[in-house]
Amino acid sequence: MQKINISIQETSNPTIIKFQADSFLTKNESFEFNNIDEASKSPLAQQLFYLPFIKKVYISGNFIAAERFNIVEWKDVQEEVKTQIEDYINNGGVIVETSATPKKVPVTIYAESTPNPSVIKFVANKQLSASSFEFLSIDDAKLSPLAFELFNFPFVKTIFLDHNYVSITKYDVADWNDITMELREFIRSYIESGKDILIPNASQQTEKSQEQLDTNFEKLDDTSKQIVNILEEYVKPAVASDGGNIQFDSYDKNTKTVKVILQGACSGCPSSTFTLKNGIENMLKEMLNGQVELVEAING
């Protein structure tokens, strides 16, 4: 059994904090517990309620959110709570019993155009994945039952899955006007049915767990680390809004060349070359003061 790692995520509400796992904890279900009696079907939530400062517990997807009473500040207790949750889960503790009734949240999906005319982004009102995944064929889709079923549509060429959306690239034989509604309804019904979006431990199998990403990051040279941080902070949010993703591949200090991988709507997009040259390349040249001269895409 793969170890599940928990990270601490602040929220806009200072009394609420999220303990985010690198694997899904529930099957696309959400549970809210206001006290220890309500948590009778969740041994983990009950354990948390034994802490005198816990006011409310919310379990959904790949995270546990906890609201505190004002007798403490999260900064004073969050590491202790994180360790308690991590140990409980990795020792085989039950998170929520299968007979528990989830809090019903209607699933909505909306379709959003992207700069790539071959790609449409289908956005959900709930989290679908803790990491990004790209599937170029049905053979790649063994980690995602949702992607596997989407490939049964003959016009689906590639699939990119990240956070709360699915970007689908179509073959030219189909027109978006004819297939968008069908895909949107299929994705909505699939999620609402509670089926698995990804298989358990998909992140670990693709070395995308937070622990694995941190380990790989520490192996990089200092310039590569700076490049990764710039891409994460300044570039990824922008390309994610367009249904795509950019990943650092390598940096050659002799040629001052950065290689990146374009995924989702960015792969094959007519404007990707412009984005690379006039956006990312210029940004890295300016911010890294002569350490970068060229940015190349391995694909896209």
Order of alpha helices (4+ residues) and beta strands (2+ residues): beta-beta-beta-alpha-beta-beta-alpha-beta-beta-beta-alpha-beta-beta-alpha-alpha-alpha-alpha-alpha-beta-beta-alpha-beta
